[in-house]
Amino acid sequence: MNCLGDSTGFNLVVADRQTSYGYPAYRNGSLSDCNTDGQNPADGVLRIRCVDCDSDGINDDLDNCPANPNANQEDADGDGIGDVCDSCTDIDGDGFGNPGFPSNACPSDNCPDTYNVAQADADADCIGNVCDPEPEVYDSSVPDVYPPQGNGIGDACECEGNFNCTVDRDVDGSDASTFKADFGRSSFNRPCTSVDSCNGDFLCNGNVDGSDAAKFKSDFGRSSFQNPCLICLSSGPWCAY
């Protein structure tokens, strides 16, 4: 029952997100501030806040990711934002994120534990000069399986969507057009073959689909002014089907 003693319906707002329910509550247009919270619910809307909205056992006022369950409250870079919701877990504080954190939206750091704003990598092995014991010698152990394979750039630092990587260091509109032209190709629709390759089949599985679009999107916008792509040593083969 509400403070008027009736049980009319109302709109329940939880953490400022409004949902309609038929619970007993305040009657439209009839109440003063009966709960003395300084808000008159005369509009028929009862506003409450959940204590632990993500149900991880940590109250929202103490939770470093109040909308994402994270009972352990991991915060690798100590910035007060939990790893599961941190858009850039950056332990060395250089603006480039540590690999292995799925919520990162910032560029990946080629020296995750060493401050390295320039991200210089003279040998293009994805290990930055400041932490590479041999900065002028390419480390052949670095995986290079994303297409085009064999172009001398390891997966961790390559711009997979830079289709003209021998020409520029950008993933831009021209690359988007190239990707779009082959998007949707599959074994049922103009199959990808070694003769008729699919630009954008980053997994080399014969499809250019949503997973490839996500991969392209992760590099789109990189340029000579913002986390530039490396000039590849050769165009290399695309996928071998």
Backbone as CSV, one residue per row, in Angstrom:
resi,resn,N_x,N_y,N_z,CA_x,CA_y,CA_z,C_x,C_y,C_z
1,MET,0.842,-1.189,0.000,0.000,0.000,0.000,0.880,1.242,0.000
2,ASN,0.339,2.326,-0.563,1.120,3.563,-0.554,0.711,4.411,0.644
3,CYS,1.296,5.620,0.708,1.022,6.426,1.891,-0.378,7.020,1.874
4,LEU,-1.113,6.855,0.775,-2.510,7.287,0.759,-3.443,6.126,1.082
5,GLY,-2.847,4.916,1.161,-3.669,3.766,1.490,-4.345,3.140,0.291
6,ASP,-3.948,3.500,-0.943,-4.553,2.834,-2.093,-3.489,2.063,-2.853
7,SER,-3.850,1.483,-3.980,-2.908,0.640,-4.713,-3.033,0.876,-6.212
8,THR,-2.978,2.131,-6.608,-3.015,2.442,-8.034,-1.651,2.206,-8.659
9,GLY,-1.640,2.027,-9.977,-0.385,1.757,-10.672,0.454,2.997,-10.822
10,PHE,1.727,2.806,-11.179,2.619,3.932,-11.363,3.739,3.540,-12.304
11,ASN,4.524,4.533,-12.699,5.729,4.277,-13.490,6.917,4.221,-12.548
12,LEU,7.646,3.119,-12.586,8.793,2.944,-11.712,10.054,3.343,-12.465
13,VAL,10.846,4.230,-11.874,12.103,4.645,-12.482,13.230,4.124,-11.622
14,VAL,14.011,3.197,-12.176,15.139,2.623,-11.456,16.416,3.178,-12.047
15,ALA,17.209,3.883,-11.240,18.464,4.502,-11.691,18.241,5.331,-12.942
16,ASP,17.142,6.073,-12.955,16.793,6.993,-14.036,16.388,6.299,-15.328
17,ARG,16.160,4.992,-15.291,15.654,4.295,-16.474,14.208,3.923,-16.193
18,GLN,13.257,4.465,-16.944,11.839,4.339,-16.614,11.241,3.080,-17.228
19,THR,10.529,2.330,-16.427,9.816,1.154,-16.884,8.450,1.151,-16.213
20,SER,7.427,0.728,-16.939,6.087,0.726,-16.350,5.828,-0.579,-15.614
21,TYR,5.308,-0.462,-14.433,4.928,-1.614,-13.629,3.546,-1.343,-13.038
22,GLY,2.895,-2.379,-12.544,1.593,-2.217,-11.935,1.613,-2.395,-10.435
23,TYR,2.726,-2.018,-9.814,2.825,-2.176,-8.381,1.994,-1.121,-7.655
24,PRO,1.588,-1.395,-6.420,0.932,-0.370,-5.614,1.886,0.796,-5.383
25,ALA,1.389,1.994,-5.481,2.262,3.147,-5.243,1.453,4.401,-5.099
26,TYR,2.043,5.520,-5.551,1.396,6.801,-5.367,0.319,7.047,-6.413
27,ARG,-0.796,7.606,-5.993,-1.898,7.874,-6.898,-1.641,9.173,-7.650
28,ASN,-1.931,9.169,-8.942,-1.681,10.330,-9.798,-2.269,11.611,-9.208
29,GLY,-1.435,12.629,-9.134,-1.896,13.972,-8.817,-2.471,14.170,-7.442
30,SER,-2.194,13.256,-6.503,-2.845,13.364,-5.210,-1.894,13.560,-4.047
31,LEU,-0.580,13.454,-4.298,0.345,13.423,-3.183,1.126,14.707,-2.995
32,SER,1.376,14.998,-1.754,2.424,15.946,-1.419,3.666,15.096,-1.149
33,ASP,4.674,15.683,-0.554,5.927,14.963,-0.327,5.795,14.101,0.919
34,CYS,5.101,12.976,0.787,4.808,12.175,1.971,6.021,11.443,2.513
35,ASN,7.072,11.286,1.697,8.260,10.609,2.227,9.373,11.589,2.566
36,THR,9.038,12.886,2.542,9.938,13.973,2.948,11.315,13.903,2.279
37,ASP,11.303,13.536,0.978,12.587,13.493,0.267,12.812,14.747,-0.562
38,GLY,11.917,15.728,-0.427,12.075,16.970,-1.172,11.546,16.903,-2.586
39,GLN,10.902,15.785,-2.950,10.361,15.641,-4.301,8.890,15.277,-4.203
40,ASN,8.083,16.026,-4.876,6.651,15.770,-4.859,6.293,14.830,-6.007
41,PRO,5.877,13.593,-5.701,5.577,12.641,-6.767,4.181,12.806,-7.333
42,ALA,3.772,14.035,-7.570,2.416,14.271,-8.058,2.236,13.844,-9.503
43,ASP,3.344,13.557,-10.208,3.217,13.114,-11.598,2.938,11.625,-11.684
44,GLY,2.815,10.949,-10.545,2.542,9.520,-10.571,3.774,8.686,-10.828
45,VAL,4.959,9.282,-10.731,6.195,8.541,-10.953,6.937,8.399,-9.635
46,LEU,7.179,7.198,-9.226,7.959,6.931,-8.031,9.387,6.644,-8.457
47,ARG,10.314,7.460,-7.998,11.706,7.289,-8.389,12.489,6.653,-7.245
48,ILE,13.082,5.523,-7.559,13.930,4.867,-6.574,15.256,4.535,-7.251
49,ARG,16.252,4.282,-6.464,17.537,3.866,-7.008,17.918,2.523,-6.401
50,CYS,18.448,1.644,-7.287,18.909,0.367,-6.762,20.233,0.583,-6.038
51,VAL,20.495,-0.227,-5.061,21.711,-0.111,-4.268,22.884,-0.772,-4.999
52,ASP,22.596,-1.867,-5.696,23.627,-2.628,-6.409,23.051,-3.037,-7.756
53,CYS,23.081,-2.097,-8.708,22.365,-2.301,-9.976,22.876,-3.490,-10.778
54,ASP,24.180,-3.805,-10.689,24.696,-4.918,-11.484,24.750,-6.227,-10.711
55,SER,24.261,-6.212,-9.464,24.125,-7.420,-8.635,25.435,-8.184,-8.462
56,ASP,26.534,-7.435,-8.304,27.814,-8.121,-8.101,28.261,-8.130,-6.645
57,GLY,27.383,-7.662,-5.762,27.693,-7.670,-4.344,28.402,-6.421,-3.860
58,ILE,28.637,-5.456,-4.787,29.296,-4.205,-4.420,28.299,-3.065,-4.626
59,ASN,28.003,-2.314,-3.591,27.065,-1.202,-3.714,27.557,-0.198,-4.748
60,ASP,26.604,0.405,-5.467,26.954,1.293,-6.583,27.880,2.431,-6.181
61,ASP,27.710,2.954,-4.966,28.545,4.085,-4.568,29.993,3.679,-4.308
62,LEU,30.259,2.375,-4.235,31.615,1.873,-4.038,32.128,1.076,-5.230
63,ASP,31.239,0.779,-6.174,31.552,-0.104,-7.309,32.319,0.658,-8.381
64,ASN,33.472,0.130,-8.821,34.235,0.829,-9.865,33.711,0.567,-11.270
65,CYS,32.711,-0.301,-11.372,31.956,-0.484,-12.623,30.508,-0.767,-12.227
66,PRO,29.746,0.262,-11.858,28.416,0.023,-11.296,27.423,-0.621,-12.253
67,ALA,27.689,-0.571,-13.548,26.758,-1.166,-14.512,27.252,-2.494,-15.056
68,ASN,28.430,-2.952,-14.614,29.005,-4.203,-15.112,29.404,-5.074,-13.920
69,PRO,28.889,-6.304,-13.840,29.249,-7.169,-12.712,30.758,-7.403,-12.660
70,ASN,31.367,-7.095,-11.530,32.800,-7.339,-11.329,33.085,-7.411,-9.841
71,ALA,32.739,-8.549,-9.274,32.836,-8.709,-7.825,34.258,-8.515,-7.316
72,ASN,35.256,-8.837,-8.143,36.649,-8.727,-7.694,37.207,-7.318,-7.832
73,GLN,36.497,-6.440,-8.555,36.872,-5.026,-8.673,38.291,-4.823,-9.229
74,GLU,38.693,-5.680,-10.180,40.032,-5.536,-10.755,40.185,-4.177,-11.440
75,ASP,41.323,-3.543,-11.215,41.629,-2.232,-11.796,43.144,-2.176,-12.029
76,ALA,43.584,-2.765,-13.133,45.014,-2.987,-13.361,45.815,-1.694,-13.401
77,ASP,45.204,-0.619,-13.949,45.974,0.620,-14.056,45.704,1.601,-12.917
78,GLY,44.874,1.189,-11.956,44.665,1.988,-10.757,44.034,3.348,-10.985
79,ASP,43.201,3.467,-12.035,42.595,4.767,-12.322,41.204,4.921,-11.729
80,GLY,40.781,3.926,-10.948,39.473,3.999,-10.307,38.341,3.478,-11.165
81,ILE,38.651,3.077,-12.382,37.654,2.495,-13.282,38.001,1.031,-13.461
82,GLY,37.073,0.153,-13.156,37.335,-1.285,-13.229,37.683,-1.743,-14.633
83,ASP,38.467,-2.798,-14.724,38.932,-3.287,-16.018,37.788,-3.644,-16.966
84,VAL,36.671,-4.168,-16.434,35.597,-4.631,-17.308,34.837,-3.486,-17.980
85,CYS,35.026,-2.255,-17.477,34.330,-1.127,-18.102,35.283,0.007,-18.466
86,ASP,36.576,-0.208,-18.291,37.572,0.827,-18.591,37.831,0.844,-20.088
87,SER,37.616,1.993,-20.727,37.819,2.089,-22.177,39.291,2.117,-22.548
88,CYS,40.170,2.277,-21.553,41.609,2.235,-21.828,42.363,1.843,-20.562
89,THR,42.582,0.548,-20.396,43.431,0.078,-19.311,44.874,0.283,-19.746
90,ASP,45.519,1.254,-19.136,46.832,1.737,-19.604,47.766,1.833,-18.394
91,ILE,48.481,0.769,-18.123,49.273,0.667,-16.900,50.407,1.684,-16.854
92,ASP,51.048,1.956,-18.010,52.177,2.878,-17.978,51.774,4.331,-18.233
93,GLY,50.483,4.582,-18.486,49.970,5.942,-18.580,50.421,6.730,-19.788
94,ASP,50.696,6.044,-20.918,51.150,6.764,-22.117,50.039,6.962,-23.147
95,GLY,48.815,6.557,-22.779,47.686,6.755,-23.691,47.421,5.580,-24.609
96,PHE,48.219,4.523,-24.486,48.033,3.320,-25.300,47.724,2.160,-24.356
97,GLY,46.715,1.370,-24.717,46.198,0.363,-23.806,46.997,-0.918,-23.769
98,ASN,46.955,-1.572,-22.618,47.596,-2.873,-22.492,46.799,-3.925,-23.245
99,PRO,47.463,-4.792,-24.007,46.746,-5.876,-24.699,46.063,-6.799,-23.697
100,GLY,44.987,-7.430,-24.152,44.316,-8.424,-23.331,43.160,-7.916,-22.513
101,PHE,42.773,-6.650,-22.701,41.625,-6.098,-21.987,40.520,-5.805,-23.009
102,PRO,39.493,-6.662,-23.062,38.479,-6.573,-24.132,37.745,-5.243,-24.215
103,SER,37.630,-4.506,-23.107,36.866,-3.261,-23.162,37.687,-2.087,-23.699
104,ASN,38.969,-2.302,-23.956,39.816,-1.213,-24.454,39.331,-0.698,-25.801
105,ALA,39.219,0.615,-25.895,38.887,1.255,-27.172,40.062,2.089,-27.669
106,CYS,41.131,2.140,-26.886,42.315,2.909,-27.271,43.292,2.007,-28.019
107,PRO,44.217,2.587,-28.768,45.202,1.780,-29.502,46.034,0.922,-28.554
108,SER,46.485,-0.222,-29.058,47.271,-1.141,-28.250,48.708,-0.648,-28.092
109,ASP,49.284,-0.877,-26.916,50.621,-0.403,-26.574,51.667,-1.430,-26.995
110,ASN,52.681,-0.996,-27.755,53.717,-1.941,-28.165,54.813,-2.112,-27.110
111,CYS,54.738,-1.360,-26.039,55.570,-1.559,-24.843,54.656,-1.352,-23.645
112,PRO,53.843,-2.356,-23.303,52.764,-2.157,-22.317,53.214,-1.679,-20.949
113,ASP,54.458,-1.970,-20.565,54.901,-1.617,-19.226,55.953,-0.514,-19.218
114,THR,56.168,0.114,-20.378,57.163,1.180,-20.485,56.543,2.390,-21.159
115,TYR,56.593,3.538,-20.491,56.029,4.773,-21.049,56.625,5.017,-22.430
116,ASN,55.742,5.182,-23.434,56.206,5.146,-24.812,55.183,5.825,-25.719
117,VAL,55.111,7.155,-25.640,54.094,7.890,-26.394,54.306,7.759,-27.895
118,ALA,55.561,7.739,-28.340,55.848,7.711,-29.784,55.482,6.388,-30.421
119,GLN,55.524,5.289,-29.662,55.226,3.951,-30.178,56.111,3.599,-31.387
120,ALA,57.309,4.136,-31.417,58.225,3.843,-32.527,58.589,2.368,-32.535
121,ASP,58.646,1.798,-33.736,58.943,0.372,-33.902,59.712,0.214,-35.211
122,ALA,61.008,0.430,-35.152,61.830,0.509,-36.357,61.818,-0.765,-37.176
123,ASP,61.724,-1.934,-36.511,61.783,-3.189,-37.264,60.411,-3.802,-37.522
124,ALA,59.354,-3.091,-37.147,57.972,-3.507,-37.424,57.645,-4.899,-36.900
125,ASP,58.167,-5.215,-35.704,57.870,-6.525,-35.126,56.872,-6.431,-33.976
126,CYS,56.237,-5.274,-33.823,55.215,-5.043,-32.809,55.802,-4.895,-31.411
127,ILE,57.107,-4.805,-31.301,57.768,-4.533,-30.026,58.402,-3.157,-30.153
128,GLY,57.950,-2.203,-29.350,58.440,-0.835,-29.457,59.936,-0.722,-29.224
129,ASN,60.532,0.288,-29.830,61.978,0.471,-29.714,62.452,0.546,-28.267
130,VAL,61.657,1.202,-27.401,62.132,1.432,-26.038,62.166,0.163,-25.192
131,CYS,61.512,-0.906,-25.640,61.554,-2.159,-24.876,62.008,-3.338,-25.723
132,ASP,62.446,-3.072,-26.949,62.929,-4.118,-27.857,64.437,-4.271,-27.673
133,PRO,64.898,-5.459,-27.267,66.340,-5.631,-27.078,67.136,-5.463,-28.374
134,GLU,66.474,-5.694,-29.516,67.122,-5.495,-30.817,66.178,-4.678,-31.703
135,PRO,66.107,-3.369,-31.472,65.105,-2.549,-32.159,65.278,-2.456,-33.676
136,GLU,66.415,-2.857,-34.205,66.626,-2.807,-35.651,66.514,-4.180,-36.299
137,VAL,66.201,-5.204,-35.500,66.142,-6.579,-36.022,64.738,-7.119,-35.850
138,TYR,64.099,-7.502,-36.963,62.740,-8.040,-36.919,62.725,-9.380,-36.189
139,ASP,61.809,-9.512,-35.238,61.669,-10.749,-34.475,60.741,-11.681,-35.242
140,SER,61.302,-12.705,-35.845,60.526,-13.598,-36.715,59.515,-14.438,-35.954
141,SER,59.598,-14.446,-34.613,58.651,-15.236,-33.827,57.302,-14.536,-33.675
142,VAL,57.232,-13.253,-34.072,55.974,-12.513,-33.958,54.972,-13.075,-34.979
143,PRO,53.775,-13.482,-34.538,52.798,-14.068,-35.470,52.399,-13.076,-36.564
144,ASP,52.280,-13.587,-37.777,51.807,-12.781,-38.907,50.842,-13.638,-39.710
145,VAL,49.668,-13.869,-39.125,48.707,-14.768,-39.760,47.528,-14.034,-40.379
146,TYR,47.289,-12.782,-39.945,46.217,-12.031,-40.587,46.648,-11.637,-41.990
147,PRO,45.717,-11.628,-42.923,46.080,-11.224,-44.278,46.378,-9.739,-44.351
148,PRO,47.220,-9.306,-45.298,48.004,-10.214,-46.157,49.173,-10.816,-45.401
149,GLN,49.264,-12.143,-45.395,50.357,-12.809,-44.690,51.677,-12.538,-45.388
150,GLY,52.724,-12.619,-44.623,54.048,-12.477,-45.197,54.409,-11.065,-45.581
151,ASN,53.721,-10.068,-45.007,54.046,-8.689,-45.378,55.004,-8.044,-44.385
152,GLY,55.524,-8.837,-43.465,56.541,-8.334,-42.553,56.016,-7.546,-41.381
153,ILE,54.715,-7.583,-41.135,54.123,-6.868,-40.004,53.347,-7.872,-39.157
154,GLY,53.675,-7.943,-37.879,52.983,-8.872,-36.997,51.551,-8.452,-36.715
155,ASP,50.749,-9.411,-36.310,49.320,-9.166,-36.122,49.022,-8.058,-35.116
156,ALA,49.809,-7.970,-34.050,49.486,-7.047,-32.963,49.578,-5.587,-33.371
157,CYS,50.375,-5.273,-34.389,50.543,-3.861,-34.743,50.120,-3.556,-36.172
158,GLU,49.645,-4.543,-36.886,49.252,-4.317,-38.276,47.866,-3.689,-38.361
159,CYS,47.682,-2.818,-39.322,46.338,-2.327,-39.654,45.773,-3.283,-40.699
160,GLU,44.966,-4.228,-40.244,44.459,-5.220,-41.205,43.616,-4.590,-42.301
161,GLY,42.988,-3.464,-41.993,42.117,-2.837,-42.990,42.817,-1.874,-43.922
162,ASN,44.137,-1.747,-43.811,44.866,-0.854,-44.714,45.221,-1.643,-45.966
163,PHE,44.277,-1.696,-46.902,44.432,-2.565,-48.069,45.528,-2.105,-49.023
164,ASN,45.899,-0.847,-48.975,46.994,-0.350,-49.812,48.186,0.015,-48.939
165,CYS,48.602,-0.947,-48.108,49.613,-0.665,-47.084,50.997,-0.374,-47.665
166,THR,51.226,-0.668,-48.941,52.509,-0.303,-49.540,52.527,1.160,-49.946
167,VAL,51.360,1.825,-49.881,51.238,3.208,-50.351,51.118,4.202,-49.202
168,ASP,50.237,3.904,-48.212,50.007,4.868,-47.136,49.937,4.169,-45.796
169,ARG,49.663,4.945,-44.756,49.634,4.436,-43.384,48.265,4.646,-42.748
170,ASP,47.231,4.732,-43.580,45.891,5.089,-43.125,44.906,3.942,-43.314
171,VAL,43.898,3.920,-42.441,42.694,3.113,-42.686,41.575,4.123,-42.822
172,ASP,41.242,4.427,-44.068,40.365,5.562,-44.336,39.229,5.185,-45.276
173,GLY,38.632,6.205,-45.878,37.469,5.977,-46.728,37.732,5.069,-47.910
174,SER,38.911,5.160,-48.503,39.214,4.298,-49.644,39.261,2.834,-49.211
175,ASP,39.779,2.589,-48.012,39.800,1.217,-47.491,38.387,0.740,-47.152
176,ALA,37.568,1.651,-46.632,36.175,1.300,-46.331,35.441,0.903,-47.604
177,SER,35.699,1.599,-48.689,35.058,1.270,-49.973,35.505,-0.101,-50.451
178,THR,36.793,-0.400,-50.287,37.318,-1.712,-50.684,36.664,-2.809,-49.861
179,PHE,36.551,-2.571,-48.552,35.934,-3.569,-47.687,34.462,-3.755,-48.030
180,LYS,33.773,-2.642,-48.220,32.338,-2.697,-48.507,32.048,-3.462,-49.790
181,ALA,32.947,-3.349,-50.765,32.728,-4.012,-52.052,32.673,-5.525,-51.915
182,ASP,33.358,-6.071,-50.929,33.374,-7.528,-50.748,32.556,-7.989,-49.550
183,PHE,32.028,-7.039,-48.770,31.254,-7.441,-47.598,30.027,-8.244,-48.028
184,GLY,29.809,-9.374,-47.367,28.669,-10.231,-47.684,29.026,-11.417,-48.551
185,ARG,30.243,-11.424,-49.082,30.657,-12.582,-49.874,30.814,-13.797,-48.969
186,SER,30.439,-14.959,-49.503,30.485,-16.191,-48.721,30.470,-17.378,-49.678
187,SER,30.415,-18.561,-49.126,30.392,-19.764,-49.965,29.122,-19.825,-50.808
188,PHE,28.101,-19.029,-50.437,26.851,-19.007,-51.195,26.721,-17.782,-52.089
189,ASN,27.627,-16.851,-51.955,27.524,-15.599,-52.694,28.909,-15.169,-53.162
190,ARG,29.213,-15.460,-54.419,30.508,-15.151,-55.010,31.639,-15.591,-54.067
191,PRO,31.849,-16.884,-53.985,32.818,-17.426,-53.016,34.208,-16.806,-53.155
192,CYS,34.877,-16.689,-52.032,36.261,-16.228,-52.026,37.158,-17.362,-52.519
193,THR,38.026,-17.062,-53.435,38.967,-18.055,-53.951,40.340,-17.416,-54.074
194,SER,41.342,-18.247,-54.304,42.690,-17.704,-54.474,42.778,-16.846,-55.720
195,VAL,41.937,-17.130,-56.702,41.926,-16.344,-57.937,41.106,-15.075,-57.750
196,ASP,39.985,-15.196,-57.053,39.096,-14.065,-56.797,39.025,-13.850,-55.287
197,SER,40.079,-13.265,-54.722,40.193,-13.162,-53.271,39.207,-12.141,-52.711
198,CYS,38.948,-12.277,-51.413,38.046,-11.365,-50.717,38.865,-10.390,-49.877
199,ASN,38.842,-9.141,-50.226,39.437,-8.137,-49.353,38.574,-8.033,-48.096
200,GLY,39.196,-8.211,-46.966,38.450,-8.107,-45.722,38.117,-9.430,-45.085
201,ASP,38.525,-10.540,-45.691,38.319,-11.838,-45.045,39.474,-12.059,-44.077
202,PHE,39.429,-11.364,-42.945,40.559,-11.345,-42.022,40.816,-12.699,-41.368
203,LEU,39.792,-13.547,-41.296,39.968,-14.876,-40.705,40.277,-15.928,-41.755
204,CYS,40.261,-15.516,-43.015,40.514,-16.446,-44.123,39.605,-17.670,-44.041
205,ASN,38.345,-17.443,-43.704,37.381,-18.547,-43.609,36.395,-18.561,-44.766
206,GLY,36.654,-17.727,-45.788,35.799,-17.722,-46.961,34.604,-16.807,-46.854
207,ASN,34.455,-16.100,-45.737,33.339,-15.182,-45.537,33.843,-13.788,-45.209
208,VAL,33.139,-12.774,-45.685,33.394,-11.400,-45.243,32.127,-10.970,-44.518
209,ASP,32.145,-11.097,-43.200,30.918,-10.947,-42.415,31.121,-10.018,-41.226
210,GLY,30.231,-10.147,-40.253,30.254,-9.240,-39.112,31.542,-9.279,-38.314
211,SER,32.142,-10.463,-38.152,33.390,-10.549,-37.392,34.493,-9.783,-38.109
212,ASP,34.486,-9.829,-39.431,35.476,-9.072,-40.200,35.196,-7.574,-40.110
213,ALA,33.915,-7.203,-40.089,33.550,-5.793,-39.970,34.037,-5.233,-38.635
214,ALA,33.919,-6.034,-37.568,34.386,-5.594,-36.252,35.897,-5.391,-36.268
215,LYS,36.600,-6.285,-36.947,38.058,-6.156,-37.043,38.429,-4.911,-37.825
216,PHE,37.728,-4.657,-38.923,38.004,-3.463,-39.723,37.720,-2.201,-38.910
217,LYS,36.607,-2.217,-38.201,36.209,-1.042,-37.419,37.237,-0.714,-36.338
218,SER,37.893,-1.737,-35.787,38.849,-1.496,-34.701,40.057,-0.693,-35.172
219,ASP,40.347,-0.724,-36.463,41.486,0.033,-36.993,41.076,1.262,-37.796
220,PHE,39.782,1.386,-38.092,39.353,2.502,-38.938,39.652,3.839,-38.251
221,GLY,40.225,4.747,-39.013,40.568,6.057,-38.473,42.041,6.209,-38.142
222,ARG,42.770,5.090,-38.101,44.206,5.206,-37.886,44.836,5.929,-39.078
223,SER,45.800,6.785,-38.788,46.389,7.597,-39.855,47.794,8.007,-39.457
224,SER,48.435,8.758,-40.325,49.790,9.228,-40.033,49.802,10.176,-38.838
225,PHE,48.619,10.682,-38.446,48.527,11.608,-37.312,48.016,10.930,-36.043
226,GLN,47.447,9.748,-36.171,46.851,9.054,-35.031,47.138,7.564,-35.132
227,ASN,48.082,7.102,-34.300,48.447,5.682,-34.283,48.658,5.152,-35.701
228,PRO,49.634,5.681,-36.435,49.803,5.323,-37.839,50.073,3.843,-38.072
229,CYS,49.561,3.350,-39.178,49.863,1.991,-39.599,51.311,1.950,-40.088
230,LEU,51.878,0.757,-40.046,53.224,0.580,-40.564,53.171,0.370,-42.075
231,ILE,54.169,0.885,-42.767,54.288,0.598,-44.198,54.700,-0.858,-44.331
232,CYS,53.900,-1.652,-45.030,54.227,-3.067,-45.144,55.349,-3.270,-46.161
233,LEU,56.095,-4.333,-45.964,57.253,-4.586,-46.812,56.846,-5.061,-48.196
234,SER,55.685,-5.699,-48.270,55.168,-6.143,-49.562,53.678,-6.351,-49.401
235,SER,52.976,-6.432,-50.504,51.531,-6.668,-50.414,51.241,-8.089,-49.968
236,GLY,52.121,-9.006,-50.306,51.981,-10.382,-49.862,50.731,-11.055,-50.401
237,PRO,50.630,-12.378,-50.243,49.400,-13.056,-50.642,48.277,-12.715,-49.671
238,TRP,47.027,-12.790,-50.128,45.903,-12.561,-49.222,45.643,-13.891,-48.520
239,CYS,44.560,-14.539,-48.754,44.295,-15.834,-48.123,44.501,-16.951,-49.142
240,ALA,44.933,-18.089,-48.672,45.051,-19.279,-49.527,43.827,-20.148,-49.280
241,TYR,42.949,-20.224,-50.265,41.706,-20.986,-50.098,41.861,-22.379,-50.706
